[in-house]
Amino acid sequence: MVACSHCGSVDDLHLITIINGESGGPGRMLVYCLPCRQNHEEKIDVDIPLGMVNRSLFLDLYRTGKTRSDPFTATELVFGRADPELVSQAQQLLATSRL
């Protein structure tokens, strides 16, 4: 079951990325409810309603350098399970972005 990464709520969920505090670069991909988004809005870079997130958009966050989250954990958070094919595609994008 997909729930807020911070408080566990299942209401009004959005995929967000948190800006890396030290470098200001790509940060973690999480799922937050409205109150948690409001409490951390100064740290949020990307904010997308979870119902709009599909595999392509998920991979675009890696492709465009918006996140460096572990793909296995991120797919579990966003989709409720780790899809091996999606994890592999995200890992490939992370690997090529480090070159």
N, C-alpha and C positions, 0 to 999 in steps of 0.2 A: 504494500500500500504506500502510495506517495503521500508524504506529509512534510510540513515545514521543518527544515533542517535545524531551526533554532528552538522552536517551542513544541513541535509535534502537531500543530493544528492542521486540519485538512480543508480549511475554508480559504477561498480566494488566493490560490497558490500561483506564484510566478517563478519562472526561472530567472535567477539573477547572477551576475558576476560581481564579486567584491574586488575592488581595486587593491593591488598589493601595496600595503602601507609604506614599505621601505623604498620601493623603486617607483611606485605609481604605475607599474606595468600590469600585465595581465594577471588576474588573480583567480580565486576559487570560484567554481560554479556551484551554486546552491539553490534550494527551493525555499522561498519565504512566503509567509502569509502577509496580509496587509499590515497588521500592527508591527510585525518584525521588520518589514520593509520601511515603515515610517520611522522606526527607532534607529535604523542604520542607513538612512537615505544618503548621508554624506559619503558613505563608502561604496555605494552601488554604482556600477558602470552600466551594465546591460540589465534591462528589466522587461521580460516578455511574459504575458499570461501563459500559464502552463498548457492550456488548451490549444494554443497556437503553435506549440513546439512539436516539430516532427523530426525525423532522422536527418534530413537535409539541413534544417536550421541548426540543429545540435552540432553537426559537423562543421557548419560555417563558423561557429564560435571558435573552433580550433584552427580552421583555415585562415581566419582573419586575425588570429592572435589575441582574441578577447579572453581566453582562458588557457591555463596550463594544468588544469585539474586532472587527476588520475582518471582516465577514461572508464575504468571498471566501476569505481565509486560514483562517478558522475552519472553513468547510465542507470545505476541502481537508484540514485536520488531522483532523477528526472522521469524515468520510465517505470520504476518499481521493480526492475530486474536488470541484470547485466546481460545484454545481448552480445554474444561473442563476436558476431560480424561487425556490429557497430563499434564495439570496443577496439577491435583490430583496426578499423578504418581511422578511428580517432588517434590511436597509437602511432599509426603511420604518419598522420598529419603532424603530430608532436615531434616525431623523429626528424621529419624533413624541415621543420621550422627551426631546429637547432643547428642546422648546417650553416 
